[in-house]
Each structure stands twice: as C-alpha cells, then as structure tokens.
Amino acid sequence: MSSYIITGGKPLKGRIKPGGNKNAALPIIAASLLTNQKVTLHNVPNISDVAVQLKILKKLGAEVKRNIVNNTVEIEAKNITSHKLSKDDVMKTRGSILFLGALAGRSKEVEMWSPGGCNLGKRPVDSYLVALEKLHAQIEIEDTCFKVNAKNMKGSRVWLSEKAVTGTENVIMAAVLTDGNTEIINAASEPHVQDLCNFLNKMGAKISGIGSDHLYIEGVNSLNGTEHTIMTDFMEVGTFIAAAAVTGGEITIENAIPEHMTQIIDEFAKLGVSVEIKGNDIIAKQGDMKIRSYLDGSMNKIECLPWPAFPADLLQFMIVVATQSQGRILIHDKLYEGRLFYTSELVKMGADIFMADPHRIVVNGKTALKGKVLTSPDIRAGMSLLIAALAAKGESVIERGEIIERGYENIQEKFLALGATIKRIE
C-alpha cells in the first residue's frame, strides 16, 4: 500500500517525456505468445499492470528478460507449457483478459477466469466470448471460469456488438493464425489498437483497415519475431496538459504524437486551456480558463465516445480542470455507470459538482480547492485527484496510490521535476 503526500499551489513548469502506452503494452505483451521467436519491446512502461502481465507470460512457459532502467523487455515464447491462467493472477489486472485471444491463437485452448481491474461499473466479457464463437470456437462457462476450445477456429465475419478495445484486440489475436479470412465490423480503432495491429504486421500478420472500424485479417501459418517500440501514452499527455492548466504552469510534453490529440485538445479548449503544437511536442498552459458556452448561450458539454472522439479515460481530468475554470459544463460518461462516483472526493475538497445521474454531472467553476485526505478508486480517477491536490491550497494525502501506479510510472520523480511538492510513502 502506498500514499502520496502533496502540498499544492505551485505552478508546474518544465519539460517532460511521457511513458509508453499501457493500453498498447498489455496486448502486445500477450501477442508475443503468437510466435516462438524472440520479441524485443522498447518503451515498455514500468508499472505494476505490466509486471503482472509478464508474470502470467512466464507462468505460461515464456522466457522473459526485463530491463527496467531502459524500459526494454525481451520475450521468447518457444515452449508454452500451459493454457491455464490462475484466478489470483487474473484478478489483479483486467489486462489478463488479453491472453484469451492470444492463447486461442497459439495453443488453440484457453482456461481462465473473468478478470479484475478498476471498478468502473459493469464491464462484462460476454461480447468477447461471443466474438470467439463467431470464429467457431467452442466455449464452456462454469461460474466465472470459461474454457475455450479453439481447435476448429476458422476465419469468419465478426460483427462486434460494441466498439470494445479489448474485445477487438482479442479477436485480432485469435484471427491472425486462424485459417481463412476474418472481417471485423464495428472494431475499436484507438491508437493502442493500431499499435497492436502494426506490431503483428511486423511479425508477418496480414491486417488491413488499421485505424478504421472495419478490419480485414488474412490468416497466416506462423509469425516471426520482431523489435517494436511502444507508442507514447496519449493518456499521460492529457494528464500533463490538465496539470499545467490547473496549477497555472507551463509544461512542454515531448514526443506527444499530436495527431492523436486533435479531439482531446479541442475539448481542453472548451475549458479555456491553451495548447500549442510545436513539431512532435505539445506546450500546455492556462488560457483564459473560461468555459465556452454554445453559441445560443446554453451550457456546453464534454462527453466520451468511441475513438476518434473524446476518450473515456480522460474524462476525469476534464472534471478537475472544469473546477478551475469559470462557468459551468455538463460531463457525460456514456460508457460506465460507476466512474463519476469518485467526484464526491472532489466535493470534499470544495468543488461544486451536481450529480444528475450515474452517467452525468454538472461542474460549476471556479472553486477554490483545499487539501484533504483522499482515496484513489481507480487509475484515472486517482491521478485526477492527485492533479486536484496539486492545485489545492494546503496538504493532501492520496491513499491507495498503488492503484494509480498500475497505469503511471515514476509519478513522484516526474512531478518533482516539474516543481511539485510531492512525496511517496509506504
């Protein structure tokens, strides 16, 4: 168990380089099972979710060498000795569900439990299993344990019922080594899904339509080893934009991949945040910090929708920024009915937030935030509380900091480098 002690009120200034995308690293690590040759991964974030994913990989029989200093991992899955995942490991991270598609593709059988992860409301895996059934896999379910027989899988037309990222990634991994052609309709197209597809194509897979919601996969007999660099985490880029805005600082975010940030920057502009693009870097600072109304003067809104629209995992940061902007705005989480409950912690700090229902809140700003003892409920909400603490007057304590560390590496070091007063304690 870890906590973060923060004294707020200091503008954050300087240059920062965000880490690798967690949501790209986890599926790519699982996909390394699809070849018996060596895979070398660079820019792998040093976070606990990655550590659990690599631990599972080792238990399945893969050889793993990890260099934490230079964020490199070497994986050689020459001898896979098991197709079963233990319940204890699976419950530690939702990323474990990604071994469903990888093992179906490699071992042609899987036995695992429904995964754990952040508590954001209902997050069923039913659609993932239905998608594998469309590839002609056979599935048995007993309690929350499911067994998949993928020996007779073949390419097919898979129409996903929702644009689920992990659901799309599981079908991709199952299909690349499956006989025949697979067409995935209503596929998720987030940057991390694209990174997985590009990684697999480097290995010899034949995936087209990358970046769209319509993917085509021509099954191949085998995949080769490769070397791949995990893309920058656009969620972390958004995190530092928010931190610069609420503290009145100026942060240059290096290698930010601005083409991933277009819609995100537009939404920050609604809250009066200034974002400038210089080459591959982004410079974030306070703008006028006034919430933009619609042209008729009515209340504006920020809502999350499937990519390339505004991503759900950045919604919590917009809430914190809105508390420090003048005006009011509706925040609508269309995906998870439990994600917005954490705002009671912001109210404790002095935020003016009205909860209309589990999916919608209205934020009235600007309000002065005061330091409090706060509890992190999930990765993104926990980091948003940390950012709120950086803007607050006085000292705050963020408990259950280990939850934030599932998605962010070197938290204390990065914020100290920007001038924050922050200390991690066990």
C-alpha positions in Angstrom: 0.0 0.0 0.0 1.3 3.4 -0.9 0.2 7.0 -0.5 1.2 10.4 -1.9 1.5 13.5 0.2 1.2 16.7 -1.8 1.4 20.3 -0.9 -0.5 22.2 -3.7 -0.4 25.7 -5.0 2.8 25.6 -7.1 2.8 26.2 -10.8 4.3 23.2 -12.7 6.9 24.2 -15.2 9.4 22.4 -17.4 9.8 19.6 -19.9 8.5 16.1 -19.5 8.6 12.9 -21.6 5.6 10.7 -21.1 6.0 6.9 -20.9 4.8 4.2 -23.2 1.1 3.5 -23.6 0.0 1.0 -21.0 -3.0 0.0 -23.2 -0.7 -0.8 -26.1 1.9 -2.6 -24.0 -0.5 -5.1 -22.4 -2.0 -6.5 -25.6 1.4 -6.5 -27.3 2.9 -8.5 -24.4 0.1 -11.0 -24.7 0.5 -11.1 -28.5 4.2 -12.1 -28.1 2.7 -15.6 -27.5 1.8 -15.8 -31.1 5.4 -16.5 -32.2 8.1 -18.9 -30.9 10.8 -16.5 -31.9 12.2 -13.6 -29.8 10.3 -10.4 -29.5 12.0 -7.2 -28.2 9.9 -4.4 -26.9 11.1 -0.8 -26.2 9.4 2.0 -24.2 7.6 -0.5 -22.0 6.2 1.4 -19.0 7.5 0.4 -15.6 4.1 -0.1 -14.0 2.5 -2.9 -11.9 0.0 -4.0 -14.6 2.9 -4.7 -16.9 4.6 -6.7 -14.2 1.5 -8.8 -13.7 1.2 -9.4 -17.4 4.8 -10.5 -17.7 4.4 -12.8 -14.6 1.5 -14.5 -16.4 3.6 -14.9 -19.5 6.3 -16.6 -17.5 3.8 -19.0 -15.9 2.6 -20.0 -19.4 6.2 -21.0 -20.2 7.7 -18.0 -22.0 11.2 -16.7 -21.2 11.1 -13.0 -20.2 14.1 -10.7 -19.7 13.2 -7.2 -18.4 15.5 -4.2 -18.2 13.6 -1.6 -16.0 16.3 1.0 -16.5 15.9 1.3 -20.3 12.2 0.1 -20.4 13.1 -2.9 -22.6 11.6 -6.4 -22.5 12.7 -9.5 -24.4 10.2 -12.3 -24.7 10.7 -15.7 -26.2 7.7 -18.0 -26.1 9.3 -21.0 -27.6 7.9 -23.5 -25.2 4.4 -22.8 -24.0 3.6 -25.3 -21.2 0.2 -24.2 -20.1 -3.0 -22.7 -21.4 -4.5 -22.0 -18.0 -4.4 -18.7 -16.1 -4.7 -18.8 -12.3 -7.6 -16.9 -10.7 -5.2 -14.9 -8.4 -3.2 -13.5 -11.4 -6.3 -12.8 -13.5 -8.0 -10.9 -10.7 -5.0 -8.5 -10.4 -5.5 -6.8 -13.7 -8.1 -6.5 -16.4 -5.3 -6.8 -19.0 -5.2 -10.5 -18.3 -8.3 -11.0 -20.5 -6.0 -10.3 -23.5 -4.5 -13.8 -23.1 -7.9 -15.1 -24.2 -7.3 -14.2 -27.8 -3.5 -14.8 -27.7 -3.8 -18.4 -26.3 -6.8 -19.2 -28.6 -4.5 -18.3 -31.5 -1.4 -20.0 -30.2 -2.4 -23.0 -28.1 -6.0 -23.4 -29.5 -7.3 -23.7 -26.0 -7.8 -21.4 -23.0 -8.9 -21.8 -19.4 -9.3 -18.6 -17.4 -11.5 -16.6 -15.0 -13.3 -13.3 -15.6 -10.7 -10.6 -14.9 -10.3 -8.0 -12.2 -9.2 -4.4 -12.7 -10.6 -0.9 -12.0 -14.1 -0.8 -10.5 -15.9 1.5 -13.1 -19.3 -0.3 -13.0 -20.4 -3.3 -15.1 -17.7 -4.5 -17.5 -18.8 -7.9 -18.8 -16.7 -10.0 -21.1 -19.6 -11.7 -22.7 -19.2 -10.0 -26.0 -15.5 -11.2 -26.2 -16.6 -14.8 -25.9 -19.4 -14.3 -28.4 -16.9 -12.9 -30.9 -14.7 -16.0 -30.5 -17.8 -18.2 -31.1 -18.2 -16.4 -34.4 -14.8 -17.7 -35.3 -16.2 -21.2 -34.5 -14.5 -21.6 -31.1 -16.4 -23.7 -28.6 -16.9 -22.2 -25.1 -17.9 -23.7 -21.8 -18.7 -21.5 -18.8 -18.8 -22.6 -15.2 -19.4 -19.8 -12.7 -17.0 -17.1 -13.7 -14.5 -19.6 -15.3 -14.6 -20.2 -19.0 -12.9 -22.8 -21.1 -12.3 -22.2 -24.8 -11.7 -24.9 -27.4 -10.3 -23.1 -30.5 -9.0 -26.2 -32.4 -11.7 -25.7 -35.1 -11.5 -22.0 -35.4 -11.7 -20.5 -38.9 -11.9 -17.1 -40.5 -15.3 -15.5 -40.4 -17.3 -12.3 -40.4 -17.3 -10.9 -36.9 -19.7 -8.0 -36.2 -18.9 -6.7 -32.7 -21.9 -5.6 -30.6 -19.8 -2.7 -29.2 -16.6 -0.9 -30.0 -14.8 -2.6 -27.2 -11.0 -2.1 -27.2 -10.0 -5.4 -25.5 -12.8 -7.2 -27.4 -11.4 -6.1 -30.7 -7.8 -6.9 -29.7 -8.8 -10.4 -28.6 -10.5 -11.2 -32.0 -7.4 -9.8 -33.8 -5.0 -12.0 -31.9 -7.2 -15.1 -32.3 -7.7 -14.5 -36.1 -4.1 -13.8 -37.3 -3.1 -17.5 -37.1 -6.5 -18.9 -38.0 -7.2 -20.4 -41.4 -9.2 -18.2 -43.8 -10.1 -14.6 -43.8 -11.7 -12.6 -41.0 -13.6 -9.4 -41.3 -14.2 -7.4 -38.1 -17.0 -4.9 -38.3 -17.5 -2.2 -35.6 -14.0 -2.6 -34.5 -12.4 -0.3 -31.9 -9.7 2.0 -33.6 -7.9 3.6 -30.7 -4.1 4.3 -31.1 -3.3 1.3 -28.9 -5.4 -1.0 -31.1 -3.5 0.4 -34.1 -0.2 -0.2 -32.3 -1.1 -3.9 -31.7 -2.0 -4.3 -35.4 1.2 -2.7 -36.6 3.2 -4.9 -34.2 1.5 -8.0 -35.6 2.1 -6.9 -39.2 5.8 -6.5 -38.4 5.7 -10.2 -37.3 4.2 -11.2 -40.7 0.4 -10.9 -40.0 -1.8 -9.6 -42.7 -4.1 -7.0 -41.2 -5.6 -4.1 -43.3 -8.0 -1.3 -42.4 -5.9 -0.3 -39.5 -7.2 2.9 -37.9 -10.7 2.3 -39.1 -13.7 0.4 -37.6 -13.5 -2.2 -40.3 -10.6 -4.6 -40.2 -9.6 -7.4 -42.6 -7.3 -10.2 -41.5 -5.9 -12.9 -43.8 -4.8 -15.8 -41.6 -1.2 -17.0 -41.9 0.5 -20.2 -40.8 3.1 -18.6 -38.5 4.5 -15.3 -37.2 8.2 -14.2 -36.9 9.9 -12.4 -34.0 10.4 -8.7 -34.2 11.5 -5.5 -32.5 8.9 -2.8 -31.6 8.7 0.4 -29.7 5.5 1.0 -27.7 3.9 4.3 -28.7 3.7 7.3 -26.3 0.7 7.2 -23.9 -1.7 9.9 -25.0 -3.5 9.5 -21.7 -0.3 10.7 -19.9 0.0 13.5 -22.4 -3.6 14.6 -21.4 -2.7 14.2 -17.8 0.2 16.7 -18.0 -2.0 19.2 -20.0 -4.5 19.1 -17.2 -1.8 19.5 -14.6 -0.3 22.6 -16.3 -3.8 24.2 -16.6 -4.9 23.8 -13.0 -1.6 24.9 -11.4 -1.1 27.9 -13.7 2.1 26.5 -15.0 3.6 25.7 -18.5 4.7 22.2 -19.4 6.4 21.1 -22.7 5.4 17.5 -23.4 7.9 15.8 -25.6 7.1 13.3 -28.3 3.4 13.8 -27.7 2.2 12.5 -31.1 -0.1 15.5 -31.7 -2.1 13.6 -34.4 -3.5 11.5 -31.5 -4.5 14.6 -29.6 -6.7 16.6 -32.0 -10.1 16.0 -30.4 -8.6 16.0 -26.9 -7.1 19.4 -27.5 -10.4 20.7 -28.8 -12.1 19.6 -25.6 -9.5 21.2 -23.4 -10.1 24.4 -25.4 -13.8 24.3 -24.2 -12.4 24.8 -20.7 -10.1 27.7 -21.6 -6.9 25.7 -21.7 -4.1 26.8 -24.0 -2.4 24.0 -26.0 0.3 24.8 -28.7 1.8 22.2 -31.0 5.5 22.5 -31.9 6.6 19.7 -34.2 6.0 16.5 -32.2 5.9 18.4 -28.9 2.9 20.0 -27.1 3.1 23.1 -24.9 0.3 23.3 -22.3 -0.6 26.2 -20.1 -3.5 28.2 -18.7 -5.5 30.1 -21.2 -8.3 32.3 -20.1 -9.8 29.4 -18.1 -13.3 30.3 -19.1 -15.8 27.6 -20.1 -17.2 28.0 -23.6 -20.9 28.1 -23.9 -22.8 27.1 -27.0 -23.5 30.0 -29.4 -27.0 30.4 -28.1 -25.6 30.8 -24.6 -26.7 27.4 -23.3 -24.5 25.1 -21.2 -21.8 23.2 -23.2 -20.8 19.6 -22.6 -18.0 17.1 -22.8 -18.9 13.5 -23.5 -16.9 10.4 -24.2 -17.5 8.4 -27.3 -15.5 5.7 -29.2 -12.3 6.8 -30.9 -11.6 9.1 -32.7 -14.0 11.0 -30.4 -13.0 12.0 -26.9 -11.7 9.0 -24.9 -13.4 7.9 -21.7 -10.2 7.6 -19.7 -9.5 11.3 -19.9 -12.9 12.4 -18.7 -11.9 12.6 -15.0 -9.1 15.1 -15.9 -11.6 17.4 -17.6 -13.7 17.4 -14.4 -10.8 18.7 -12.4 -9.9 21.3 -15.0 -13.6 22.4 -15.1 -13.5 23.0 -11.3 -10.7 25.6 -12.0 -12.4 27.2 -15.0 -15.0 30.0 -14.9 -18.5 28.8 -15.8 -20.4 25.5 -15.9 -20.4 22.4 -18.0 -22.1 19.1 -18.3 -19.8 16.0 -18.2 -21.4 12.9 -19.7 -19.8 9.4 -19.3 -21.7 7.3 -21.7 -19.7 4.1 -21.0 -19.5 3.4 -17.3 -22.2 3.9 -14.7 -19.7 3.9 -11.7 -16.9 6.1 -13.0 -18.3 9.5 -11.8 -18.9 8.5 -8.2 -15.4 9.4 -7.3 -16.3 13.1 -7.7 -17.5 13.0 -4.1 -13.8 13.3 -3.2 -13.6 16.5 -5.3 -16.6 17.8 -3.5 -14.9 17.1 -0.2 -12.1 19.4 -1.5 -14.5 22.2 -2.2 -15.6 21.5 -5.8 -19.2 22.5 -6.8 -20.5 19.4 -8.6 -24.1 18.3 -9.1 -24.7 14.6 -10.0 -27.7 14.4 -12.3 -27.5 10.6 -12.5 -24.7 7.9 -12.5 -23.6 9.0 -16.1 -23.9 12.8 -15.9 -22.6 15.6 -13.7 -22.6 19.4 -13.9 -19.5 21.2 -12.8 -19.7 24.8 -11.6 -16.4 26.7 -11.5 -14.3 28.3 -10.5 -14.0 26.9 -6.9 -11.1 27.1 -4.5 -9.9 23.5 -3.6 -8.5 22.7 -0.2 -6.1 19.9 0.7 -7.8 16.7 2.1 -7.2 13.1 2.7 -8.5 11.3 -0.4 -8.8 7.8 -1.6 -7.9 6.6 -5.1 -10.8 4.4 -6.5 -9.2 3.6 -9.9 -6.2 4.6 -12.1 -7.5 7.7 -13.8 -9.7 8.9 -11.0 -6.7 8.5 -8.6 -4.5 10.6 -10.9 -7.1 13.2 -11.3 -7.3 13.5 -7.5 -3.6 13.9 -7.5 -3.8 16.7 -10.0 -6.6 18.4 -7.9 -4.3 18.2 -4.9 -1.5 20.0 -6.9 -4.0 22.8 -7.5 -5.4 22.9 -3.9 -4.4 25.0 -1.0 -2.6 23.1 1.7 -1.6 19.5 2.1 -3.4 16.5 0.6 -2.9 12.8 1.1 -3.8 10.4 -1.8 -4.3 7.0 -0.3 -4.2 3.7 -2.3 -1.5 5.2 -4.5 -0.6 1.8 -5.7 -3.8 1.8 -7.8 -2.5 4.9 -9.7 0.8 3.1 -10.2 -0.9 0.4 -12.2 -1.1 3.0 -15.0 1.6 5.6 -14.4 5.4 5.1 -13.9 7.7 7.3 -11.8 4.9 9.5 -10.6 6.9 11.2 -7.8 10.0 11.7 -10.0 8.1 13.3 -12.9 6.1 15.7 -10.8 9.2 16.7 -8.7 11.0 17.5 -12.0 8.2 19.9 -12.8 8.4 21.7 -9.4 5.7 19.9 -7.4 5.9 19.2 -3.7 5.1 15.5 -3.6 6.3 12.5 -1.6 5.5 8.9 -1.9 5.2 6.9 1.3 4.5 3.2 2.1 
